[in-house]
Amino acid sequence: MATVLMCRRLPRLSRVAAISTTAKREAERGSSKSKKGRRDKPGAAKPGAESGAAIQLLKPQDYRVLYNPAAYAGGRAGSQQHGDRESSQAPGDAFTGPARAPRTFPAASSRALSPAGNALAQPKSSVLLEQTILATLCKEEAEKEKREVHNSKEDPRTFQKGRPEYRSLSCDSAEPAQTLPAEEGDSILQSVAGCEGGPGILRDYFLKLSRWPAERRAALLSDPRFGALCHRAVTAIGLFSTPDLIHVLKACVPLAVPASHHLLDACEAEFCRRAWDMGLEQLLLVADCWRCLDRSVPSYLGILFSYANLHWKDLTLPQFVQLLYIIGEGRRSPADLAQKVESTILKHLDAFTLEELGAICLGLFKSLSGISDHVMRRIADRVSLQMEDMSTYALVNVLKMLRYTRMDHLPLMRELGKVIPARVPATNVQGVMHIALTYSSLHFFDEDVLAAVAASLPSKVSYCRSKDAAKFLWSFGCLDYEPPNEEEFYSSLIKQLHAKLHEFSKFPEHLLTALLGLAFVRRFPEELIDFALREEFVQKTRGSKYELDKDLFTLGKSVEIECPTYRGSRLPAQLCQELTEMVSSFAEQEIYVRPEIVEATSLLESMLGGPEYVKNHMILPHTRSSDLEVRLAADGHPIPFNFKDPVAANKLKDMGVSLTDDLMSQLIQGRAHNRGATGVGNEGRVLPRERGDAAAAAPCSGGALSAGAAWPAEPGAGRWQPREVRLALQVSNRNHFCYGSRRLLGLHCLKRRQLRLLGYAVVEVPFWEWFPLLKRTRSEKLSYLHYKVFCPALLTRAG
């Protein structure tokens, strides 16, 4: 029933046949959801609950209000959830962006919210009650809006409130100031034309006008009298003292002077000229003003960084943190400061406030500054001990740097798993995205955290940028996790992708990221895929600064295998061939030569009778990992197929001997009798995946052979014999699994699923079994591989 509703709601969303019923979906989820399955699904509607407000007025003298505030905490998205479950519209039809819709109420509350015609019949107290409730709801929605919308200018400056020293280093736009009377501002503007005063008077004019009421300041820029004042200041720019010029620049912040204004051009040139005669405190304050004005000043920042380098020993702790903030906001990483930054972090590590630690990590992250594992681990050590006292914003900034350095800090991640689920509902959607992305980037699976993210997201989804939606889908797909509210979770995000479709022309990488994340968990929204595989979009991806060809390749080929009814756009054959050659070339240099794969290949060749019985290659090049392919006849004997030298293969045909099935059987049996049939004990078995995937639980399982004839096409391979079994041995490593577990990542789940669809029997040679054996005797390794290849379950499939 769940799948039927999903298809009705998203008519162009394909899923593989294996998930056609709820029962099968539960069987696939297995043990990873057993714990969650025994509790209520987060975000799921309770029986009898309304996803909206229901106000029931009883006796006039005994009013009671029955409503659910949580339904409004989600704003428009919260009220949208109920409609989504009942809607039959295609994704994107009725969801165009984050604009807020008028508040509506279900019919059940019509008695409480009477039409205007009945208002006179109600007691006055009833009307007042309704007005009070509506005002409360509006306030809650405004607070939600404020919380969810990230202020990229002000949020990173939170640390400046923690010490009084920052007042002299930063331009605090929220600093209280006495409002200038409107008539006094008009008087100033009137006097500009005839004013012949010096820089001090001009400075005072700017400072006073910066205290004008906001509505009057907004009209200043178009006032020719203010333009004349700016012209006077530019003319006298060299006459200002440095403190006076700084005051003029600070006044430009509340005056909202545009970044390209000619007054700012003159100020920048003058500050660059004077920089070496200024103090570090003044230099940092001016840099902060430029940030508040959104003006890019690379020349000035270059001078600031050089000055700081020469006077590094004089830096106070607040000056150091402010400098790193400026470095981050300028997106520049001075290479000559890297070592000094690390040593200063270690010097003051215990003295930094937790907010300052967050600001330091954000500055390093934004400027793409490298940091040693030792320093990052020390930061993480402190954060893991004081996490409960840290704001979520600062904590997320630490996670960004942890992700950037690929730091596997278990104490921090474990503490995060305890602290963050309760904070997720109150965290804005961008912060939640960075939390989810940290877990997927570090391959760290924590079901409690991911379930909390999924439960909170549908009510926040209208605030998602295209980047946010893409990263959520990627994170859950990468970890191969489908949450308890999976249908609501995925349908809301897919709908948001449709709403943000116009952004993908500028950011094509986000659409590919989203679609790959969906493909990992067997979801293929065909309309979006058709858009992504169109020639014009493919050209945009190839012109991107990111390497997107491999992602295109993975998506296009996955659709071919898993969506047989898809009729939309496809990748050109020539492009697929180019990408296959590119991926194969990389594999020959980096993958096929890995010691664990070379050893397994060599031993299999020795065990089976020669190199023609095993092939080290990529059966599915778009999955970018190797397979050791072996073919077995119905009676269990290996079949030669890997004729690397086509000339030698052709000579066999010219010898006048017909290679009949009987002759091949005799040849194979002759080789097979020379091998021992020694098996191995239970320690050689492949352990099933933690989530209880039925297919992975049987290490020798394979799919139907009927699909194999179409893929892959091998030169000279001939037709796939119906009574043969093709094995795809997976020699895995730790990077194929979630951190510290035996849970496969999404890409590798996708690969195994597609191999089975094409008729291959997937045989696992997991690193936790194979790597220890590499240090053991040759006979032990041969015995292990013999058991893997000649698993009895494989042969029954060929019979």
Salt bridges, closest charged atoms under 4 A:
GLU26 OE2 - ARG29 NH2 1.71
GLU28 OE1 - ARG522 NH2 3.15
ASP40 OD2 - LYS46 NZ 3.65
ASP84 OD1 - LYS495 NZ 2.94
GLU141 OE2 - ARG100 NE 3.87
GLU141 OE1 - ARG103 NH2 2.74
GLU145 OE1 - ARG100 NE 3.30
GLU148 OE2 - LYS460 NZ 2.67
ASP155 OD2 - HIS150 ND1 2.88
GLU184 OE2 - LYS208 NZ 3.91
ASP186 OD1 - ARG216 NH2 2.85
ASP204 OD1 - ARG203 NH2 2.92
ASP223 OD2 - ARG225 NH2 2.82
ASP244 OD1 - ARG203 NH1 2.67
ASP265 OD1 - ARG295 NH2 2.68
GLU268 OE1 - ARG295 NH2 2.77
GLU270 OE2 - ARG273 NH2 2.35
GLU270 OE2 - ARG274 NE 2.73
ASP288 OD2 - ARG157 NH2 2.63
ASP294 OD2 - LYS153 NZ 3.28
ASP294 OD1 - ARG291 NH1 2.73
GLU329 OE1 - ARG291 NE 2.69
GLU329 OE2 - LYS366 NZ 2.76
GLU356 OE2 - ARG163 NE 2.64
ASP381 OD1 - HIS409 NE2 2.61
ASP408 OD1 - ARG377 NH2 3.57
ASP448 OD1 - LYS35 NZ 3.86
ASP448 OD1 - LYS36 NZ 2.77
ASP468 OD1 - ARG465 NH2 2.74
ASP480 OD2 - ARG689 NH2 2.51
ASP480 OD2 - ARG691 NH1 2.85
GLU482 OE2 - ARG15 NH2 3.76
GLU482 OE2 - ARG25 NH2 2.98
GLU482 OE1 - ARG522 NH2 3.09
GLU482 OE2 - ARG523 NH2 3.66
GLU486 OE1 - ARG25 NH2 2.19
GLU486 OE2 - ARG29 NH1 2.35
GLU486 OE2 - LYS33 NZ 3.14
GLU486 OE1 - ARG523 NH2 2.96
GLU487 OE2 - ARG523 NH2 3.45
GLU488 OE2 - ARG85 NH1 3.22
GLU503 OE2 - LYS500 NZ 3.59
GLU526 OE1 - ARG12 NH2 3.30
ASP530 OD2 - ARG534 NH2 3.04
ASP549 OD2 - ARG542 NH2 3.27
ASP551 OD1 - ARG624 NH2 3.52
GLU560 OE1 - LYS557 NZ 3.44
GLU562 OE2 - ARG753 NH2 2.88
GLU599 OE2 - LYS781 NZ 2.68
ASP627 OD1 - LYS751 NZ 3.03
GLU629 OE1 - HIS617 NE2 2.80
GLU629 OE2 - ARG631 NE 3.08
ASP635 OD2 - HIS637 ND1 2.83
ASP693 OD2 - ARG689 NH1 3.50
GLU714 OE1 - ARG631 NH2 2.96
GLU724 OE2 - ARG726 NE 3.00
GLU764 OE2 - ARG752 NE 2.52
GLU769 OE1 - LYS788 NZ 3.58
GLU780 OE2 - ARG776 NH2 2.88
